[in-house]
């Protein structure tokens, strides 16, 4: 019993130490840096200021934030439209086939997303695989310019983040009690009514979870916007990267990062509240 107690305490100490050293302390340093002043020679001057957060109200940065949320929201909706029927179809397959289909969904995680984005450039380029295939099939007369457009960024975000939507949706749909659907059929409900009144509400936690798993990373995927969108399709992550690496303004980059983290925290809190509300409604019904 004593050995088990010591082993558990040792594991807990390692986990707490790891989180403290590599999560808490770095975030604490970023928060502290966001209230300091930029220094040309030493990067940071230890002079307290709120100007870094005041600068976030500049119309230029507000425009980037708005564009980031717009791009992330559209990408999330596209992932939902594609991912929901895909996850639903998997749940209707034989049980021995489902693991293989999920395996195919997870395979992209084995390759770095940056490498996959470079691969997407080969597909979307003017002389890329997509244009050459469409020309060969006589669907188009001249190559379509997709690279360095908003469309390319959207395709890249959906391509990278789609598995994050499919997995929680599959989990929610698989747990769906089939007796509810059978009862709806017995009561004369159409397929559309069954979907909107039964399936959709009961799988809402999976929808909300999948949307958050796509929306939050999409806001900071600067390399997708850099490689596929060019300078005209910036995300919040691009602002942070340019301030830290190019402008060498670490305090403002830190302030932007903290603002993005706060926005993500609010979205996660909204998800928590939505989950609690759903559980309460389920108990009442």
C-alpha positions in Angstrom: 0.0 0.0 0.0 2.9 2.3 0.9 4.6 1.5 -2.4 1.4 2.3 -4.3 1.1 5.6 -2.4 4.7 6.6 -3.1 4.3 5.7 -6.8 1.2 7.7 -7.2 2.8 10.7 -5.5 5.9 10.4 -7.6 3.8 10.4 -10.8 1.7 13.4 -9.6 4.9 15.3 -8.7 6.4 14.6 -12.2 3.1 15.7 -13.9 2.8 18.9 -11.8 6.5 19.7 -12.3 6.2 19.2 -16.0 3.1 21.4 -16.3 4.7 24.1 -14.0 8.0 24.2 -16.0 6.7 23.9 -19.5 3.1 25.4 -19.3 2.7 27.7 -16.2 6.1 29.4 -16.2 6.2 30.1 -20.0 2.7 31.5 -19.9 3.5 33.6 -16.8 6.5 35.0 -18.7 4.4 35.9 -21.7 1.9 37.6 -19.5 4.7 39.6 -17.8 6.3 40.5 -21.2 3.0 41.8 -22.5 3.1 44.6 -19.9 6.7 45.6 -20.7 8.2 48.0 -23.3 10.0 47.2 -26.5 13.7 47.9 -26.6 15.6 48.0 -29.9 18.9 46.7 -28.4 17.7 44.2 -25.8 14.2 43.4 -27.2 12.6 44.1 -23.8 12.7 47.1 -21.5 11.5 46.5 -17.9 9.2 49.5 -17.9 5.5 48.8 -17.1 3.0 49.9 -19.8 -0.5 49.2 -21.0 0.2 50.5 -24.5 0.6 47.0 -25.9 -3.1 46.2 -25.1 -4.2 49.7 -26.2 -2.6 49.1 -29.6 -4.9 46.1 -30.1 -7.7 48.6 -30.5 -6.0 50.0 -33.7 -8.4 49.6 -36.7 -5.6 47.8 -38.6 -5.4 45.0 -35.9 -9.2 44.9 -35.4 -9.5 44.3 -39.2 -7.1 41.4 -38.9 -8.9 40.0 -35.9 -12.3 40.3 -37.7 -10.8 38.6 -40.8 -9.3 35.8 -38.7 -12.6 35.0 -37.0 -14.4 35.2 -40.4 -11.9 32.8 -42.0 -12.0 30.5 -38.9 -15.8 30.5 -38.8 -16.2 29.7 -42.5 -13.6 26.9 -42.2 -15.5 25.5 -39.1 -18.8 25.5 -41.0 -17.3 23.8 -44.0 -15.7 21.1 -41.7 -19.1 20.7 -40.1 -20.9 20.3 -43.4 -18.4 17.7 -44.6 -17.6 16.1 -41.3 -21.2 15.4 -40.0 -22.4 13.2 -42.9 -19.0 11.5 -43.0 -19.1 10.7 -39.3 -22.8 9.6 -39.6 -22.0 7.3 -42.5 -19.1 5.7 -40.5 -21.5 4.9 -37.6 -23.8 3.1 -40.0 -21.0 0.8 -41.2 -20.5 -2.7 -39.8 -18.6 -2.6 -36.5 -15.6 -4.4 -37.9 -15.2 -1.7 -40.6 -15.5 1.4 -38.3 -12.0 1.1 -36.8 -10.4 1.0 -40.3 -12.4 4.1 -41.3 -11.3 6.0 -38.2 -7.8 4.8 -38.9 -8.0 6.5 -42.3 -9.2 9.7 -40.6 -6.3 9.6 -38.1 -3.6 8.9 -40.6 -3.0 12.6 -41.5 -1.9 13.2 -37.9 1.2 11.0 -38.6 2.6 13.7 -40.9 3.4 17.2 -39.8 0.7 19.6 -40.8 3.3 22.0 -42.2 4.6 19.3 -44.6 1.0 18.6 -45.6 0.4 22.2 -46.4 3.5 22.3 -48.6 2.0 19.2 -50.3 -1.2 21.1 -50.9 0.7 23.8 -52.8 1.6 21.2 -55.3 -2.1 20.3 -55.7 -3.4 23.9 -55.9 -0.7 25.5 -58.0 -1.4 26.9 -61.5 0.6 23.9 -62.8 -0.5 21.7 -60.0 -2.3 18.4 -59.9 -5.8 19.9 -59.7 -5.4 22.2 -62.7 -3.7 19.6 -64.8 -6.5 17.1 -64.1 -9.3 19.6 -64.9 -7.5 20.6 -68.1 -7.0 16.9 -69.1 -10.8 16.3 -68.6 -11.7 19.4 -70.6 -13.6 20.8 -67.7 -11.7 24.1 -67.8 -9.9 25.9 -70.7 -7.2 27.6 -68.7 -5.7 27.0 -65.3 -7.6 28.4 -62.3 -5.6 30.6 -60.0 -6.1 29.3 -56.5 -2.8 29.9 -54.8 -2.4 33.1 -52.7 -6.1 33.6 -52.5 -8.7 33.4 -49.6 -10.0 30.2 -51.2 -6.6 28.5 -50.9 -6.4 29.4 -47.2 -9.9 28.1 -46.6 -9.0 24.8 -48.4 -5.9 24.5 -46.3 -7.7 25.1 -43.0 -10.4 22.6 -43.8 -7.8 20.1 -45.1 -5.7 20.3 -41.9 -8.5 20.5 -39.3 -11.3 18.3 -40.7 -10.2 15.2 -38.6 -10.7 17.4 -35.4 -14.4 17.8 -36.5 -15.0 14.2 -37.5 -13.8 12.5 -34.3 -16.0 14.2 -31.7 -19.0 14.0 -34.1 -18.4 10.3 -34.5 -18.2 9.9 -30.8 -21.5 11.7 -30.3 -23.4 10.0 -33.1 -22.2 6.5 -32.1 -23.6 7.0 -28.6 -27.0 8.0 -30.0 -29.8 5.8 -28.7 -31.4 4.1 -31.7 -34.7 3.6 -29.8 -35.4 7.4 -30.1 -35.1 7.2 -33.9 -37.3 4.1 -34.0 -39.9 5.9 -31.8 -39.9 8.9 -34.1 -40.5 6.6 -37.1 -43.4 4.8 -35.3 -45.0 8.2 -34.6 -44.9 9.1 -38.3 -42.0 11.6 -38.3 -40.2 12.1 -41.6 -36.5 11.7 -42.0 -36.0 15.4 -41.9 -38.1 15.8 -38.7 -36.2 12.9 -37.1 -32.9 14.6 -37.9 -33.9 18.1 -36.8 -35.9 17.0 -33.7 -34.0 13.9 -32.5 -30.5 13.4 -34.0 -29.3 17.0 -34.2 -30.2 18.0 -30.6 -28.8 14.8 -29.1 -25.5 15.1 -31.0 -25.1 18.9 -30.2 -22.3 18.3 -27.7 -20.3 16.7 -30.4 -21.1 19.5 -32.8 -20.0 22.2 -30.3 -16.9 20.2 -29.3 -15.9 19.7 -33.0 -16.5 23.4 -33.8 -14.3 24.5 -31.0 -11.6 22.1 -31.9 -11.6 23.5 -35.4 -12.3 27.2 -34.6 -9.6 27.7 -32.0 -6.6 26.3 -33.9 -7.8 28.0 -37.1 -7.2 31.4 -35.6 -3.5 30.8 -35.1 -2.5 28.7 -38.1 -0.2 31.4 -39.5 1.8 29.0 -41.7 -1.4 28.0 -43.7 -2.1 31.7 -44.4 1.6 32.3 -45.2 2.1 29.4 -47.6 -1.3 29.4 -49.3 -2.7 33.0 -48.9 0.2 35.4 -49.2 0.3 38.7 -47.4 -3.4 39.6 -48.1 -5.0 36.8 -46.0 -3.6 37.2 -42.5 -4.7 35.5 -39.4 -4.0 36.5 -35.8 -1.2 34.0 -35.7 0.5 35.9 -38.6 0.4 39.1 -36.5 2.0 37.3 -33.5 4.7 35.7 -35.7 5.5 39.0 -37.5 5.8 40.9 -34.3 8.0 38.4 -32.6 10.3 37.4 -35.6 10.2 40.3 -38.0 9.4 43.5 -36.0 11.2 42.2 -32.9 8.4 43.6 -30.8 8.1 40.9 -28.2 5.8 42.8 -25.8 3.2 43.5 -28.4 3.4 40.0 -29.7 2.9 38.7 -26.2 -0.1 41.0 -25.7 -1.7 39.7 -28.9 -1.0 36.2 -27.8 -2.7 36.8 -24.4 -5.7 38.4 -26.1 -6.1 35.4 -28.4 -5.7 33.0 -25.4 -8.4 35.0 -23.5 -10.8 34.7 -26.5 -10.2 31.0 -26.6 -10.9 30.7 -22.9 -14.2 32.5 -23.4 -15.2 30.1 -26.1 -14.2 27.1 -23.9 -16.3 28.6 -21.1 -19.2 29.0 -23.5 -18.8 25.3 -24.5 -18.8 24.3 -20.8 -22.0 26.3 -20.1 -23.6 24.9 -23.2 -22.7 21.4 -22.1 -24.2 22.0 -18.6 -27.4 23.4 -20.2 -27.7 20.4 -22.5 -27.3 18.0 -19.5 -29.9 19.9 -17.5 -32.4 19.9 -20.4 -31.8 16.2 -20.9 -32.5 15.5 -17.2 -35.7 17.5 -17.4 -36.9 15.7 -20.5 
